Amino acid sequence: MPVITTSRSPGKETRKLARETAKKFGLLYFNRNQKTVFEAAEKARYEGKKLIIIVNELLGKPKELQIVEVNKNGFSYSKKFGSLSELEVFLEKAVE
């Protein structure tokens, strides 16, 4: 399963959505703070995870869910989702 985190300087609603999503889907949540995506990928790799879900925001509100694929050479951006239902379908396929 992936890990979930937020954009670099998240607002309260974005952090709350990330924590609630982690709980709903049984994901590992970690505070990104000022870490770069590369540093977040290193942490995910250390935890044995291959995907990161980043909750991005616009004007302090959650905007989209960005999937980042973690590999041995770093990371690559993958899909973007605008809703939790889209993410749920993706996660079901990722687990299979």
C-alpha positions in Angstrom: 0.0 0.0 0.0 1.1 3.6 -0.6 2.0 6.2 2.0 0.1 9.5 2.1 1.4 13.0 2.8 0.6 16.6 2.0 2.1 19.4 0.0 5.0 21.3 1.6 3.1 23.9 3.6 -0.4 22.5 4.0 -3.3 24.2 5.5 -5.4 22.7 8.3 -8.0 21.2 6.0 -5.4 19.6 3.8 -3.7 17.9 6.8 -7.1 16.7 8.0 -8.0 15.2 4.7 -4.7 13.4 4.4 -5.0 11.9 7.9 -8.6 10.9 7.3 -7.8 9.3 4.0 -4.9 7.4 5.6 -7.3 6.1 8.2 -10.0 5.2 5.7 -7.7 3.2 3.4 -5.3 1.9 6.0 -2.4 3.9 4.7 0.7 5.1 6.4 0.5 8.9 6.9 3.6 11.1 7.5 4.1 14.8 8.0 6.1 16.1 5.1 6.9 19.5 6.7 9.4 21.2 4.4 10.8 18.0 2.8 11.2 17.9 -0.9 9.4 15.2 -3.0 12.8 13.5 -3.3 13.1 13.3 0.5 9.5 12.0 0.8 10.4 9.3 -1.8 13.5 8.3 0.2 11.3 8.0 3.3 8.7 5.9 1.4 11.5 3.7 0.0 12.9 3.2 3.5 9.4 2.1 4.6 9.2 -0.4 1.7 6.5 1.6 -0.2 6.4 2.1 -3.9 3.7 4.8 -4.1 3.2 8.1 -2.4 -0.1 10.0 -2.5 0.4 13.7 -2.1 -2.6 15.8 -1.2 -2.0 19.1 -3.0 -3.9 22.3 -2.2 -4.9 25.6 -3.7 -5.5 28.7 -1.6 -5.4 26.6 1.6 -8.0 24.0 0.4 -7.3 20.4 -0.8 -7.3 20.5 -4.6 -6.1 17.1 -5.9 -4.4 13.8 -5.1 -1.1 13.3 -6.9 0.4 9.8 -7.2 4.2 9.6 -7.1 5.9 6.3 -8.1 9.0 5.5 -6.1 11.8 3.6 -7.7 15.5 2.8 -7.1 16.6 5.9 -9.0 14.3 8.4 -7.3 10.6 9.0 -8.2 8.3 9.9 -11.1 5.0 11.7 -11.1 2.1 9.5 -12.2 -1.7 10.1 -12.0 -3.7 12.9 -10.5 -7.2 12.5 -9.0 -9.8 15.1 -8.2 -11.8 13.0 -5.8 -11.5 10.2 -3.2 -13.7 7.9 -5.2 -11.2 8.0 -8.1 -8.4 7.3 -5.7 -10.4 4.4 -4.2 -10.8 2.7 -7.6 -7.0 3.2 -8.2 -6.1 1.7 -4.9 -8.3 -1.3 -5.4 -6.5 -2.0 -8.7 -3.1 -1.3 -7.2 -3.6 -3.9 -4.4 -4.7 -6.7 -6.9 
